Amino acid sequence: MTKAIFPGTFDPFTLGHLEVVRQALVFADEVIVGVASNSAKQPLLEVNRRIELIEITLREAQLETRVEVRRIEGLLAEFCLAHQVDVIVKGLRSGIDFDYELPMSQMNRQLGAPPTVFVATKSNLGHVSSSLVKEVARYGVDLRGMVSPETAKELYQAFGVRPPFGGDNVIAANFEQNTEGKRRE
């Protein structure tokens, strides 16, 4: 049984992140979404709330049976050894992501972590990053296609803005696996 970990700060967890989890499930029997703290970043959402939102997103996408969410304390390499992780999974939107992720992968290997597999995101998600989602959320824009409805609601609340289309209703995200190029009726 192959166990993969998809580590990140996930502030917030986007549909691009969800796509990486789906791709990891093609070659791994189990995926851990490892929620880490990054001393270089000031998170908008507390780590426990990020974990809750990821779990909700995974349930809505019907992936919760093969994916678990865990907090990573300390080094990723140590977490991997303690939890018998076989492979680290990282998503790439562009060459810039690769340039950032490759040295981390090499350092993790030197520290005893398993190899890293890089997966490319779908082109329709290539622009979606946690930073950009937060930036546009602060203006109350429609986050459909970027994050789950619960995550969108949390972001609107964090920034003190009303969701688009008035009221407190947040429009639903699309969790279908093969939506690229398809039109909804």
JOPEFEN-V788084 format. One record per residue. N is the residue number from 1. PHI is phi in degrees with one decimal (none if undefined). OMEGA is omega in whole degrees, -180 to 180 (none if undefined). Layout:
# JOPEFEN-V788084
{{N | PHI | OMEGA} {N | PHI | OMEGA}}
This chain:
# JOPEFEN-V788084
{{1 | none | -179} {2 | -93.0 | 179} {3 | -116.5 | 179} {4 | -114.8 | 172} {5 | -124.8 | 175} {6 | -114.0 | -176} {7 | -91.7 | 176} {8 | 173.5 | 176} {9 | -85.6 | 175} {10 | 51.2 | -178} {11 | -118.4 | 6} {12 | -100.7 | 172} {13 | -75.2 | -176} {14 | -103.9 | 175} {15 | -69.8 | 172} {16 | -65.3 | 175} {17 | -63.0 | 179} {18 | -59.9 | 178} {19 | -63.9 | 177} {20 | -63.9 | 177} {21 | -60.4 | 179} {22 | -59.5 | 179} {23 | -66.1 | 179} {24 | -63.9 | 179} {25 | -68.9 | 175} {26 | -70.1 | -177} {27 | -116.5 | 179} {28 | -120.9 | 177} {29 | -76.1 | -178} {30 | -140.6 | 178} {31 | -125.7 | 172} {32 | -102.5 | 169} {33 | -89.9 | -176} {34 | -95.4 | -177} {35 | -92.3 | -175} {36 | -113.5 | 170} {37 | -98.2 | 178} {38 | -128.0 | -176} {39 | -62.1 | 179} {40 | -84.2 | -177} {41 | -122.0 | 173} {42 | -105.2 | -176} {43 | -69.9 | 174} {44 | -77.3 | -176} {45 | -105.3 | 177} {46 | -64.0 | -174} {47 | -58.2 | -179} {48 | -66.2 | 177} {49 | -71.3 | 176} {50 | -60.3 | 178} {51 | -60.9 | 179} {52 | -59.2 | -178} {53 | -66.1 | 176} {54 | -64.5 | 179} {55 | -61.3 | 178} {56 | -63.7 | 180} {57 | -61.0 | 180} {58 | -64.5 | 177} {59 | -63.3 | -180} {60 | -62.3 | 179} {61 | -89.5 | 179} {62 | 58.3 | 179} {63 | -115.3 | -172} {64 | -64.3 | -177} {65 | -75.5 | -179} {66 | -115.6 | -177} {67 | -129.4 | 173} {68 | -122.4 | -179} {69 | -113.1 | -180} {70 | -136.1 | 175} {71 | -84.0 | 176} {72 | -101.5 | 175} {73 | -109.6 | 179} {74 | 85.5 | -175} {75 | -76.8 | 177} {76 | -60.1 | -179} {77 | -58.4 | 179} {78 | -66.8 | 177} {79 | -60.1 | -179} {80 | -60.4 | 179} {81 | -65.3 | -178} {82 | -68.2 | -176} {83 | -112.8 | 178} {84 | 50.5 | 179} {85 | -79.4 | -178} {86 | -91.9 | -175} {87 | -154.9 | 173} {88 | -97.4 | -180} {89 | -116.2 | 177} {90 | -131.8 | 178} {91 | -92.6 | 179} {92 | -121.8 | 174} {93 | -96.3 | -177} {94 | -160.7 | 177} {95 | -64.0 | 178} {96 | -62.4 | 177} {97 | -61.1 | 180} {98 | -61.4 | 180} {99 | -61.5 | 178} {100 | -78.1 | -173} {101 | -79.3 | -176} {102 | -59.1 | 179} {103 | -61.4 | 177} {104 | -65.0 | 178} {105 | -60.1 | -180} {106 | -65.3 | 177} {107 | -65.0 | 179} {108 | -59.4 | 178} {109 | -61.7 | 179} {110 | -62.9 | 180} {111 | -85.6 | 176} {112 | 100.0 | 179} {113 | -76.0 | 176} {114 | -70.4 | 179} {115 | -64.6 | 178} {116 | -104.9 | 174} {117 | -108.5 | 178} {118 | -100.4 | 177} {119 | -120.9 | -180} {120 | -84.6 | 177} {121 | -77.2 | 173} {122 | -66.4 | -176} {123 | -59.6 | -179} {124 | -73.0 | 178} {125 | -115.6 | -175} {126 | -61.8 | -179} {127 | -92.1 | -174} {128 | -86.2 | 174} {129 | -130.9 | 179} {130 | -58.0 | -179} {131 | -63.0 | -180} {132 | -68.2 | 178} {133 | -61.3 | 178} {134 | -62.9 | -179} {135 | -60.5 | -179} {136 | -79.2 | 179} {137 | -62.8 | -179} {138 | -62.9 | 178} {139 | -101.4 | 176} {140 | 73.6 | -179} {141 | -77.3 | 179} {142 | -67.7 | -179} {143 | -99.4 | 178} {144 | -57.4 | -179} {145 | 84.7 | 179} {146 | -118.0 | -180} {147 | -142.8 | 177} {148 | -70.5 | 179} {149 | -58.1 | -179} {150 | -65.4 | 178} {151 | -66.9 | 178} {152 | -59.0 | 179} {153 | -58.9 | 179} {154 | -62.8 | 180} {155 | -67.0 | 178} {156 | -59.4 | 178} {157 | -64.9 | -179} {158 | -61.4 | -180} {159 | -93.6 | 178} {160 | 66.6 | 179} {161 | -118.2 | 177} {162 | -80.2 | 175} {163 | -62.3 | 178} {164 | -61.6 | 179} {165 | 71.4 | 175} {166 | 70.5 | 180} {167 | 66.7 | -180} {168 | -105.3 | -180} {169 | -78.6 | 176} {170 | -112.2 | -178} {171 | -66.6 | -175} {172 | -78.4 | 173} {173 | -85.0 | 179} {174 | -101.9 | -176} {175 | -102.6 | 180} {176 | -63.0 | -177} {177 | -73.2 | -173} {178 | -115.5 | -177} {179 | -97.8 | -177} {180 | -61.1 | 177} {181 | 82.6 | 179} {182 | -96.5 | 178} {183 | -109.3 | 178} {184 | -80.3 | -179} {185 | -83.2 | none}}
